[in-house]
Amino acid sequence: MINYLYENLHRRFPDVTLYVVPPYYWNPQGRYKPGGEEYLRKLGQSIPEQVRIVWTGPRVRSTVITPADVEYYQGLVGRKVMLWDNTIYAKHNPPHYLFDAFTTQYPERFWELMSGEVHYNAGASEIYRVGLLCAASYLWNPEAYDPERVLRQALAAVA
């Protein structure tokens, strides 16, 4: 299904990028580990390299990501992945970060380990629009993306 969608999108829109959030978008654990690992290996081998795979870190709401976590998951899928960072609601649900800052722990030079893409978003209330505006800005024009400027503009627009 992913290949069919990619081929059709690519044929009509050659510059489009397809992002896929697969089952096991976190590190497979517990009873899911053998099946999840096998699925992710097959997925990575079966879809074109141009199709981006989305990962949430070792947990769905990862507040700590280590180099070993990155190596393990990317080793399964055979490519660098995009991080869908759900820490926005790791400490608060519904999420907010305007008055209660927190810091996610990433490895040094994290952007070099991953695909360089991060999406901070988790749902549908007003505050989620900040993440969507930031992602849209990057995806619309990655060459001109300035994360600090975009975040400031998104916060101002939503506030």
C-alpha positions in Angstrom: 0.0 0.0 0.0 2.8 2.4 0.8 4.6 1.7 -2.4 1.4 2.1 -4.4 0.7 5.4 -2.7 4.3 6.6 -3.2 4.4 5.7 -6.9 1.1 7.5 -7.6 2.0 10.6 -5.7 5.5 10.7 -7.2 4.1 10.3 -10.7 1.7 13.2 -10.3 3.8 15.3 -7.9 7.5 14.5 -8.4 8.7 16.8 -5.6 6.3 15.4 -2.9 7.7 13.7 0.2 5.7 10.9 1.8 6.0 10.4 5.5 4.8 7.1 7.0 3.9 6.5 10.6 4.2 2.7 10.9 2.9 0.4 13.5 5.7 0.3 16.1 6.5 4.0 15.8 8.2 3.5 19.1 10.8 0.9 19.9 9.1 -2.5 20.0 9.1 -3.8 23.6 7.8 -6.7 25.7 5.7 -9.2 23.8 5.7 -7.0 20.7 9.5 -7.0 20.3 10.0 -10.0 18.0 7.0 -9.2 15.7 7.7 -5.5 15.8 11.4 -5.9 14.9 10.5 -8.3 12.0 7.8 -5.9 10.7 10.1 -2.8 10.8 13.0 -4.7 9.0 10.6 -5.8 6.3 9.1 -2.3 6.0 12.5 -0.6 5.7 13.6 -3.1 3.0 10.3 -3.0 1.1 9.7 0.8 0.6 11.7 3.3 -1.4 14.4 5.2 0.4 12.6 8.4 -0.4 9.7 7.5 1.8 10.3 9.0 5.3 9.7 6.8 8.3 8.4 8.6 11.5 9.5 7.5 15.0 8.5 8.7 18.5 11.6 7.6 20.3 11.8 4.6 22.6 8.4 5.4 24.1 5.4 7.1 22.6 6.1 10.1 24.8 9.9 9.9 25.1 11.5 12.5 27.4 14.9 10.8 27.1 16.4 9.6 23.8 19.9 8.0 23.8 22.2 7.3 20.9 21.5 3.6 21.5 17.8 4.2 21.1 18.4 5.9 17.7 20.9 3.2 16.6 18.5 0.4 17.5 15.4 1.8 15.7 17.3 3.1 12.6 19.1 -0.3 12.5 15.7 -2.0 12.2 14.4 0.2 9.4 17.7 0.7 7.7 17.6 4.5 7.3 17.5 7.7 9.2 14.1 8.6 10.6 12.1 11.7 11.4 11.2 12.3 15.1 7.6 12.9 16.0 8.2 14.4 19.4 5.2 13.7 21.7 6.9 15.2 24.8 4.4 18.1 24.5 2.0 15.9 26.4 4.4 13.7 28.3 3.9 15.8 31.5 0.5 17.4 30.9 -2.6 16.1 29.3 -4.1 18.2 27.9 -0.8 19.6 26.9 0.6 23.0 27.6 4.1 24.4 27.6 3.5 28.1 27.8 3.9 28.4 31.6 5.7 25.1 32.6 8.8 24.5 30.5 10.6 21.1 30.4 13.6 19.8 28.5 13.7 16.6 26.5 17.1 14.9 26.8 18.5 14.2 23.3 22.0 12.9 22.4 24.7 15.4 21.5 24.4 16.5 17.9 21.1 14.7 17.7 20.2 16.3 14.4 23.1 14.5 12.8 22.0 11.1 14.0 18.4 11.5 12.7 17.0 12.7 9.4 17.1 16.3 10.8 13.3 16.6 10.9 11.4 16.9 14.1 7.7 17.4 14.5 6.3 18.7 17.9 2.6 18.0 18.0 0.1 15.7 19.5 -3.6 16.6 19.0 -6.4 18.9 18.1 -6.8 21.8 20.6 -5.6 25.4 20.1 -2.1 24.8 21.5 -1.4 22.0 19.0 -1.6 24.6 16.2 1.9 25.8 17.3 3.4 22.4 16.3 1.4 22.3 13.1 2.5 25.8 12.1 6.1 24.9 12.7 5.9 21.7 10.8 4.1 23.4 7.9 6.8 26.1 7.7 9.5 23.5 7.5 7.7 21.3 5.0 6.7 24.2 2.8 10.2 25.6 2.5 12.9 23.6 4.3 15.7 25.7 2.8 14.5 28.9 4.5 13.4 27.2 7.8 14.6 29.1 10.9 13.3 27.1 14.0 13.5 30.0 16.5 11.8 32.5 14.2 9.1 30.0 13.2 8.3 28.9 16.8 8.1 32.6 17.9 5.7 33.4 15.0 3.6 30.3 15.7 3.3 31.1 19.4 2.4 34.7 18.6 -0.2 33.6 16.0 -1.9 31.1 18.4 -1.7 33.4 21.4 
